[in-house]
Amino acid sequence: MQDLRITLVQSMLHWEDAAACRAMFTEKLAGLAGTTDLVVLPEMFNTGFTMRSAQHAETMQGPTVAWMREQAASLNAAIYGSAIIEERGAYKNRGLFVKPDGTIAHYDKRHLFRMAQEHQYFQPGEQRVVVEWCGWRILLQVCYDLRFPVFSRNRGDYDLCLYVANWPEARRHAWSSLLVARAIENQCYVAGVNRVGMDGKGIHYSGDSVLISPLGDALSDLAPHQEGVACVIAERKALEDYRERFPVGLDADAFSLD
């Protein structure tokens, strides 16, 4: 029953400048080797939330994926964040979960944010993705997915849910509230990592990155509006004990998701 050390990286992003973003995150992650099992970066961590998908897409053989592999190997930790990936002529807002041995699991964002026309520039994903790491089952999600609880409903198949985001400050209450709701209703840990600063479209972000316990308690203390790196521990025994003594999942409604 291994605890999981999770590092939340709350950062500004260099607008549409992947090389600058990679260099910045290399500095932020330096020195973390041996202190963490999982590093979580924001959504579109190498470009910001741009709709210029054709101009800024990379492939799975591109420099950003290569950088993630290098960092995971150097830190001996997994890394999760999303980037724009082109595949067979389609553009995906792709969550990339990279392990130290270089293997990659990916999740393509299912719910595209139509208020920013994301659905016009990206192809939605279809598959729900759960990965295993350090004995933990981890559900991969991206930003706007947070508003759709049916898709993330725990079917007894995950212990931790990751949301990476570019979630505007104007709707920060919804972000914080829904992260707590997802943790409580699914009896799991929930990590939400959001950016800070202003993007190239003049939109402001407050961060509010956090790890939430299955009871709905905030376990990290990253200050809003500020860059920061926090390492927080998800306790395996606490999760299993809580699920055993309060098994609400046994009374959950059966459903299917096409």
N, C-alpha and C positions, 0 to 999 in steps of 0.2 A: 504494500500500500504506500506508494511513493507520492510525496507532496510534489507539486509542480511550481517551479520558480518562474514567474511570468514578468517580463519587462515591458512596460508600456512607454512608448516613445511619442510624446506630444510635442509637435514641432510646427514651425512655419514651413512653407514650401516655396522653392524658387519657381515662379510661374513659367511653365512650358520649357524648362531647362533641366533635362534629365541628368546631364553630366554634373551640373552644380548640385542638384539634389543628392546624387550618389556620393559626391565628395563630402557634402554636409553630414549625411548619415554615417559615413565611414568614421568621421570624427566623433559623432555622438555615441557610436557603438564601441569605440576603442576602449579597451580596458574592461569590457564586460565578460571576457572569457573566464569561465569557472564560477561565475556568479548567477547564471541564468540557464533555464532550459528552453525558453521560448521568448522570442522578441516579436512584438507586434507594432507595425508601422501604420500610418494612416492610409486611407483610400487614395489611389493614384499618387502614391508618395513620390514619384519621380517627375510629375508634371503639374500637379494640382488638378482640380476638377474641370478640365477643358473638354469642350465638345469638338475640338479639332482633331478628331480621331485619326483621320487619314494622314495628317501631317506629323503626328507624334506617336503613332503605333510602332511597336517593335515586334519581333517574332520571339518564339521560345528559345531561339538561338542568339538573341540579341544581347546587348551589353547589360541591360538591367537584370535579366535572369542570371547572366553570368556573375554579376556583382552579388546577387543574393546567394548564389552557390558559394562564392568565395567567403562571404561573411558568415554563412552558416558553418562552413568548415573551420574557419578561424576561431569562431566562438564556441564551437562544439555545441551548438544550440539550433533549434529550428527557428525560422523566420517566416512571418506572415504579413503580407501587405498586398495591395492591388495595383495593377498597372494596365495600360492599354496594350492589348495584344491583338495582332492581326493573324488570322488563320483562315486559309482558303478564301480570301477575299472579304471576310467578315471581320468586324472589329468587336472585341469583347472587353468589358471592364472585368478583368480576371483577377480573382484572389489567388495568390501563389503561396503555397505552404511548402517551404524548402527545408529539407533535413540536412544534417551535416554530411551525409554520404552523397549528397547531390541529387537524391531522388526528389521529385516534385509531385505534389497533389495540387490540382487546381479546381477552383469553383468559379464559374461565370455568373456574375450578378444577374439574378432572375428578375427582380423588380427594378425597372429603369425609371429614373426620375423625370417624368414627362414635363413637369413644370420648368425644367431646364432643357427640354427637348432631347434628353438623353436617348429616348427610344427612337429618335430619328437618325442617330449617329452610331448606335451600338446594337448588336444582336443580343437578345436576352438569353440567359442560360436556362436550362431545363432541369438539370439534375441537382438534387440535394446531395451535399458531399460531407461525409464524416471521415476524419482521418484519425489514426492512432499514433500517439507519441508519448513515450515515457509511461506507458500503461494507462494513459488517459484517452478517452474518445472525444474528439473535438469537432464540433459543427462549425463550418466556415460560412460566414455571411458578410455582406457588404452594405453599409449605409442604409439606404431606403428600405432594404429587406426588413429592418427593425419594425416597420409599421404593419407587418403582415404576419400575425402570430400563427396562423394555420401552417404556413410553410416551415416554421421553426419548431413546431410542436414536438416535444420530446416523446419519442416512441419507445423509451427505455434503451435508446441507442447512443446517447452521448452524456458527457459529464461537464463539459465546458463549451460555451458558445463564444465565438469571436466576431465582433462587429468592428470593421475598419471604416472610417468615415471622413467625408468633408461635409459636415452638418452645420449649417449656418447658425450664427449666434441668435438670429431672430426667432429660431425655433428650439432653443436650448432646453426649455422646460420639457418639451416633448421627448427630446433625446434622453435626458436624465430619467424621466418618469418611465419611459418604455424599457430602458435597460433594466430597471428594477423589476418591472412587470415580467419581463422574459425570464429573469432569474427565479422569481417566486413561483410562477406558474409551471415552470419546467423543472424545478428542483435541481438547479445546476448553477455552476459559476458562470458569470457573464463578464467578458472583458470588452469594453468599448474604447477605441482609440480614435480620437478626432484631432484634426489639425487646429492651429491657432493662426492669428494674423489676418491679413487681407489678401485676397487672390487678385488675379489680373482683370476680373470683372467688377472689382470694387466690393465684393461680398466679404463680410467679416465673420470670423470663426472664433469661438471662445474656448475650444478644447473640451473641457469637462470630461476628460478621459478618466476611466475608473475600472476597478475590478469589483464586481458585486457578488456577494455570497448567496448561497441558495435561500437564505432567510431574508434577502433584500438589503443587507448592510453593505455600505461602501467600505472597502478594505484598503483603498489607496488615497493619497492626499495631494495629487497634482493640482496646483493652483490654476484656476481659470485664467485665460488670456496670456499665460506665460508658457514658454518652452520648458520642458522638463523630462526627466527619465526616472521612472519609478519601478523598482523590483518588488513584486508582491507575491506572497505564497498562497496558493490554493491548497487547502489541506484535504487530503484524500479521506482520512478517517472521519473527519467532521462531516463530510458529504455523505459517506456511507451510513454513518450513525443516524443522521437526520432522515435520510430516506427510509431507513429501517423502522424508526419509531413513529414516523408520520408519512405513511405510504399513500399519499393522495393519488398517485398514478394508477392505483388499482381501481379507482372509481372514475377514471377518465372516459370520455365518450369515444367510441370506436368511429373511425372515419377512414376514407381513402383519399389520396391526393393524386389526380391525373397529371 
